[in-house]
Amino acid sequence: MTTTDVHAAWARLGGGLSVPPAARRVDLEDLIVRTLGKARDDARLFWVAAGWLAVHHNLLNARRLAGMLRGRPDVEIAVAGALFSVARQAAGTATSLASVIKHCRPTQPLRPLFSVVESNPVLTHKAKAGTLPIFARWGFWQDDVSLRLDAVRPVRGVLARCPELRLRALLGATLEAEIVGFLAVLPASVDDLSTILDVTYAAGHAAAGQLVARGFLTRTKEGRRQVLALRPAWKEWLEAAPFAAPAPKAAAVG
């Protein structure tokens, strides 16, 4: 994903970038990981991502992102710590952000957060002299916070443009939403879901059982396998109906 693609994805999400929004659906956690690799060379991108997460942290799947951070370069993990700390400070109480921060660690030696500062001795001295604790914690020198929360599109606008996030608004950014999202494309067994979504069988079974009980899924037997599928009315609503449309009642979905 190029820098242009990353900017377009954040524009689709309503991050406040004045570029044409991406036409394709955005994988939020993948976008964040890709952002971490570019953020030191693109200060605006860092602040856009931090601002969007401060406003819309409830749409973040922290469990999934934490898994995707495993194995990333140390400096990216430190950038993640700085970015999520800034977002959490602006958001106040934000459990999803705090749970991601637990998986981050600082980089050494200390250096400027942004490459443009690192390449300029005068800017480096200024950043070092005025470094804020929220950045020093992660091994970076940075002397200000430049969020523009008023530029972030409100949740209704985000969901109108991004149907890929409607499940998270409905069910929370949870394993249940991941399961429904997968089954909207293809029926699967709990074994399949547990492998694909990287969770234990017990967790997958419990989440699927809750969704069956609430009327989101059907369960049919195919030989020895029990196959789960999203009920057609829910699939139709997720794919075609505008966000303002009322969701179908679970008891009436057939």
N, C-alpha and C positions, 0 to 999 in steps of 0.2 A: 504494500500500500504506500503510494507516494505521499509527500507532504500535502500536495493538492487534494488528494483523496481524503486524507485525514481532516483537513479543513472543511471539505464538503460534507463529511459525515457529521462533524460538530455543528455545522450550519443546519443540517437536517434536524438535529436534535434541539435546535433553538438556542445554541450556545452564544449567539451574539456576533458571529463572524459575518462580514458583508461579502459573502461569496455565494455562488449558486449552490443550493443544497443538493446533496446526493439523491439520486433517484432510487437507488437500491436500499433495501432495509439495512439497518445498522445493528451489528452485534456489539452491544455496549461494552462488555468486558474485553473483547478483542480490541476494540477501538482504544480503550484506556491503555492496554498493554502496548499498542503501537505508538500511542502518544508519548509514553514514557521514554521510548527510544529516540524521540525527536524533540522533546521539550527543552533540553538544554540549549539546543540550537534555535529555538523558536519560543521566545519568552511569551509572546502573545498567546500561543497555543497552551502553554502552561497555565496562564491565568484564566483562559476560557474554560479549560477542563476543570480547574479548581472551582471556579464560580458556578459552573453547571452542577457539579456534584454537591456544592453547598446548598443549592436550591432543591435539587431533585435526587438526593441521596437515597430516598425511599425506593427509587427505581433500580438501584444497584443490587446485583446479586453478589454479595460479599463472599459467600462460600465458593462460588465459581471463580471469581477473580483471584482469590487467594490461591486456588489450585493452579491457575494460569501463571501466577508469578513465580512458581517454583522453577528453578533453573535459569531465571533471567539474570543478566549481568548485574554485578553488585551495584554499579552506579545507578542502574535503572530502579533497583529496589530502594535505593536511598532517595531517588527522585520521587518515587511513589510515596515514601514516608513524608517527604516535604509537602507534596501536593495534597495528600489526604489530610495532613495535619492542618494546612491552611483552610481546606474546605470544612473540616470539623470545627475549627475555631469560629468560622463565619456562620456555621449552621447552628452552633450551640450543641445540644444533645443530639447525637447521631450515631446510633448503635452500629449501623452497617459500616460507617467510616472507621469507627474505633476498632472493629474486628479485623479490618484490612490492615490497619496500622500495626497490629500485633505481629504481622508477618513481615514487616519491613525492618531493615537494619541500616545503620549509618555507613558511609563510605569514608575511607582514609586514603591520603591525607586530606585535610580541609582544602576546599577550592571554591571559587565562585560558582554559584548555581548556574549561571548562564554563560555560554561560550563567548558571547560578545564582550562580556565583562572580563573574562579570563584572558582575552587577547589584548587588553588595554591596561597597562600598569596603573594608570591614574584611577580608572574605574575599579580595578581590583583593590587598590588601597582604600578607596571610599567604602566599598562593600564590606571589606574586612573590618574596618574601623567601626562601622555602624551595624554590624550583623545582628539580626534579631534571633533570640533564643530558639524560636520555632524552626529556623533553618540550621543553626549551629548544631542542634541535636542530631541532624542527619548528615553532618559533615560538609555543610555548604556555607558560604558567605553570601548573604543577601540582606540589604538594608531597608527594604520596604515591601509592602503587600499591595498589589495593584488589581484588586478584584473590582468588577463592574456587575454587581448582581442585578442591577436594574436593566441590563441588556439581555438577561436570560429570559427566554420565552416562558410564560406560565404553563403549568402542567396541562391545562386543557388544550393549548396550542400545540404542545409537544405530542400529545396523544392523537390529535387530529391529523398531524403530519406523519406520525410514526406508529402505525398499527402494530408493529413488532413489540411495542411496549405496553399495549393495552392489557395483556394478561397480567403483567406485573401490577398495574393499577387495580385490577380486579382481585387478584389472589395474593398480592405481595410478591416481592422479588425472592421467591422461594422455590424449593424443589417441586412443589405442586405446579407452579407456573411453568417450570422447565418441562415437566412431564406432559402437560397439556399442549405446550408448544411443539414438542416432538410428535405427539400423537395427532396433531392437526395435519401433519404431513404423511404419517405412515403408522398403521397399527403395529403394536409390539407387545412382547411379554414383559413381565417384571424383570426377568433375567436380562433381556435385551436392554431395557431402560437402565438398569443398574450398571451395566458395563459401559454403555454410551455416555451416561451422565456422571460416571465415576463416583458412585455412592454404593454403600453396602446393600445387599439384597433386603435386609430388614428395613432399612430406611426407604428404599424404593417401594417395597410391599406396603408399608404403612401409609406412605403418601398416596399411592394408587388407591388403596382401600378407602381413604378419606374422599377422594375424588369420585369414586364409584358411588359412595353413600350420598354424596351431595348432588348427584345427577349429571356430572360432567362426562363420565365415561361409561361405556358398556364393557362387559367382560363375557367372552364366549370361549368355549372349549374347542380346540382343534387338536385332536389326538390327545397327547399327554400335556399339551401346552394350553395355558389360559392366555388368550390374546385380548389386550385392551385396545379400545378405539374411542376416539372423541365422538360424542353424539353429534349427528348431522346439524342440528339447529345451532349448537355452539360453534361448530366449524363455520357455518354460514355467517353467523354474527361477527366472528373474528376476522373473516376474510373480506366481507362485503359491506357490512353495515357501518355507518358513521359512528364515531365514538359517542355522539349525543343520543343515539338510539338506545332504548331500554334493553337490558339484557333479558334473554328468555328466562322464564321461571324454571328452575331445575325440575320441579315435579311435572311440568307440562312438556318437557323435551322428550321427543320420541324418536 
